[in-house]
């Protein structure tokens, strides 16, 4: 039984202009068994014999349009490394953190200075 995947791949390879030998080598290198590839080649050859060939006159009437691929290079921005960063939002955060630090230090200093009064208030509250 012929592997339809190999047969279709061989047809595509030949349509792209590769020789049968190149296509067979590609399939064998891809891991297909040589026996399976050879069966697909035999089936392909048998189909070509039974199908009528297109005459050269009909082929000549078709205009051949070949387009060369245009290479358009676009630059993608991956990161902002090396660019100046906006510091406006950052400065507000720094000012807020410094104010909180001063507040916490002030509370700790007042507890240390007035520890006797704080202890008496806490002992009266909790018993």
Secondary structure, 3 states (H helix, E strand, C coil): CCCHHHHHHHHHHHHCCCCHHHHHHHHHHCCCCHHHHHHHHHHHHHHHHHCCCCCHHHHHHCCCCCCCCCCCCCCCCCCCCCCCCCCHHHHHHHHHHHHHHHHHHHHHHHHHHCHHHHHHHHHHHHC
